[in-house]
Amino acid sequence: MVRVLGRITSINVRKVLWVLDELGIFYDREDWGLPLRDPKVPEYLALNPNGTVPVFIEDDGFAMWESNAILIYLAQTRGALLPGDRPQLARALQWLSWQATELNPPWMYALNALVRKRPGFDDPAKIAESISTWTSRMEMLEAELAKGNAFIAGDSFSVADIALGLSIHRWFIVPFERKSLPHVTAYYERLKQRPAGTRWMPEDIV
Ligand SMILES: N[C@@H](CCC(=O)N[C@@H](CS)C(=O)NCC(=O)O)C(=O)O
């Protein structure tokens, strides 16, 4: 059986769990990641030198890390959840990369301040800046979804929607006065209609 190492409070871990559910693949999951189990130990670092979650392990023992790479790997090896059409494939890969590099970093300060309540994350100006940049990235998503496609790369659901869905879940679950984004909201509701979407974007996990 394949294995996933990582705590379910990590959106990057939930990406992998969501895609495995979509593909109907059974898995074992082990809680790794702070505060549950420190991944910065030799046993874990041998699998992922970053000491971060998730790690995905195939049933033959092959292990890999980087959540969006795992999404692409699973889609390609299982022959599902990536468009066959070349421009749509390009769009899916583009938004996957954007989710990791542009959309996720801005919310970190706000999340640490407003949800995790970490010491040292209490500067109102930095919270405002984090929310402002995060909002501008979400407006880009809003503009793309306003073009009318049901999913980010076109008419069919792909692994890019998993990564974006979990980021949007975080947008709605962090407590702050967020800007109204009707197309993002409708897309989020569409993703939540999928059984695996409901399961991995619950109200009680931030
Ligand atoms: N780019 C990596 C980011 C991995 C990452 O930063 N994971 C966080 C949780 S979302 C982590 O491991 N934090 C430390 C911990 O949980 O101990 C990916 O997408 O897999």
The ligand as an ORCA input file, in Angstrom:
! r2SCAN-3c Opt
* xyz 0 1
  N       6.740     23.289     -0.977
  C       6.473     22.260     -0.011
  C       6.132     22.920      1.312
  C       6.126     21.918      2.448
  C       5.874     22.612      3.766
  O       6.324     23.750      4.001
  N       5.173     21.929      4.654
  C       4.901     22.500      5.967
  C       3.450     22.233      6.347
  S       2.326     22.960      5.201
  C       5.781     21.836      7.001
  O       6.298     20.749      6.790
  N       5.985     22.504      8.158
  C       6.816     21.995      9.203
  C       6.176     20.951     10.053
  O       4.992     20.647      9.894
  O       6.901     20.419     10.922
  C       5.315     21.372     -0.505
  O       4.440     21.893     -1.214
  O       5.304     20.153     -0.215
*
